[in-house]
Amino acid sequence: MVERIRLVIVDDHKMMRETWKMILQRHPRIDVIGECASGEEAILCAQQESPDIILMDINMSPVNGFEATRKITKANPAIKIIGLSINNLPTYARNLMQLGAKGYVTKNSPSEELVLAIMTVCDGGTYICKEVRDQMAGREG
């Protein structure tokens, strides 16, 4: 088990990055070591910092979260990526997981669930948030 989790937040909205950073830094095991505003920045940051976990926004341009995830996990499979999206469609989660991500959480998920996802993925598991799991099971909400 990793004592401290070195985490990078990737989102093209500064307010989202700052909000997640503020929430996650309160956790005793999480060190937010970087913030990226684009997929390109995330790929570079992954090479330079080699974080334990990257929270990856999906809808960014020109390099989106799917492409950045594919490139990062190919170059450094030890980096674990958790997708973070407003989109709760199971196909988004499945596609991202097929590209090498270990988790998927929507931006509607409570912060406790995001922390649970980080801990689960850090400890070698995979995590898909309740909102998407419910969709996969054919239930709403």
C-alpha positions in Angstrom: 0.0 0.0 0.0 1.2 3.5 -0.9 1.6 5.8 2.1 1.0 9.0 0.2 -0.8 9.2 -3.1 0.8 11.5 -5.6 -2.1 12.9 -7.6 -2.5 15.1 -10.7 -5.8 16.8 -11.6 -6.5 17.3 -15.3 -9.5 19.5 -16.4 -9.8 22.3 -18.9 -11.8 24.3 -16.4 -9.7 26.1 -13.7 -12.6 26.2 -11.3 -13.1 22.4 -11.4 -9.3 21.8 -10.8 -9.3 24.2 -7.9 -12.5 22.7 -6.4 -11.2 19.1 -6.6 -7.8 20.2 -5.3 -9.3 21.9 -2.3 -11.5 18.8 -1.5 -8.7 16.2 -2.1 -5.9 18.0 -0.2 -7.9 17.6 3.0 -7.4 13.9 2.8 -4.3 12.8 4.9 -3.0 10.4 2.2 -3.5 12.5 -0.9 -0.8 15.0 -2.2 -2.0 17.0 -5.2 1.3 17.4 -7.0 0.0 19.0 -10.2 -2.8 20.5 -12.2 -3.1 20.3 -16.0 -5.5 22.3 -18.2 -5.3 20.0 -21.3 -4.6 16.5 -22.5 -1.2 17.6 -23.9 -0.2 19.0 -20.5 -1.3 15.7 -18.8 0.9 13.6 -21.1 3.9 15.9 -20.4 3.2 15.9 -16.7 2.9 12.1 -16.6 6.3 11.8 -18.1 7.9 14.4 -15.8 6.2 13.7 -12.5 5.2 10.0 -12.8 2.2 10.5 -10.4 0.4 7.5 -8.8 -3.0 8.7 -10.0 -4.3 11.1 -12.6 -7.9 12.4 -12.5 -8.6 12.8 -16.2 -11.4 15.0 -17.5 -12.8 13.5 -20.7 -14.1 16.4 -22.8 -11.1 18.5 -23.6 -9.6 19.6 -26.9 -7.6 19.3 -29.0 -6.4 16.2 -27.1 -9.3 14.7 -25.1 -9.2 12.5 -22.1 -9.5 9.2 -24.1 -6.4 10.0 -26.2 -4.4 11.3 -23.2 -5.3 8.2 -21.2 -4.3 5.9 -24.1 -0.9 7.6 -24.5 -0.1 7.8 -20.8 -1.0 4.2 -20.0 1.0 3.0 -23.0 4.0 5.0 -22.0 3.8 4.3 -18.2 1.3 1.5 -17.2 2.2 2.2 -13.5 0.2 5.5 -13.6 -3.4 4.8 -12.7 -6.0 7.0 -14.4 -9.5 7.7 -13.2 -11.8 9.3 -15.7 -13.8 12.3 -14.5 -16.7 13.5 -16.6 -20.0 15.2 -16.5 -21.2 12.3 -18.8 -22.7 9.3 -17.0 -23.1 7.1 -20.1 -21.7 3.6 -19.5 -20.1 3.6 -23.0 -17.9 6.5 -21.8 -16.7 4.5 -18.8 -16.3 1.3 -20.8 -14.3 3.0 -23.6 -12.0 4.7 -21.1 -11.4 1.5 -19.1 -10.5 -0.3 -22.4 -7.9 2.4 -23.0 -6.3 1.5 -19.7 -8.1 3.7 -17.1 -8.7 2.0 -13.7 -11.7 4.1 -12.7 -14.5 6.4 -13.8 -16.4 8.9 -11.7 -18.9 11.6 -12.8 -18.6 15.2 -11.8 -22.0 14.7 -10.0 -20.5 12.1 -7.7 -20.1 13.1 -4.1 -16.5 14.0 -3.0 -16.5 10.9 -0.7 -17.1 8.7 -3.7 -14.2 10.3 -5.6 -11.9 9.7 -2.6 -13.2 6.1 -2.4 -12.4 5.7 -6.1 -8.9 7.0 -5.6 -8.2 4.7 -2.6 -9.7 1.6 -4.5 -7.6 2.3 -7.6 -4.5 3.1 -5.6 -4.8 -0.3 -3.8 -5.0 -2.1 -7.1 -8.7 -2.3 -7.8 -11.0 -0.7 -10.3 -13.8 1.7 -9.6 -16.9 2.9 -11.4 -19.2 5.3 -9.6 -22.6 4.4 -8.5 -24.3 6.8 -11.0 -22.8 4.9 -13.9 -23.1 1.4 -12.3 -26.9 2.1 -11.9 -27.0 3.0 -15.6 -25.2 -0.2 -16.5 -27.7 -2.2 -14.5 -30.5 -0.6 -16.4 -31.7 1.6 -13.5 -32.0 5.3 -13.5 -30.3 7.5 -10.9 
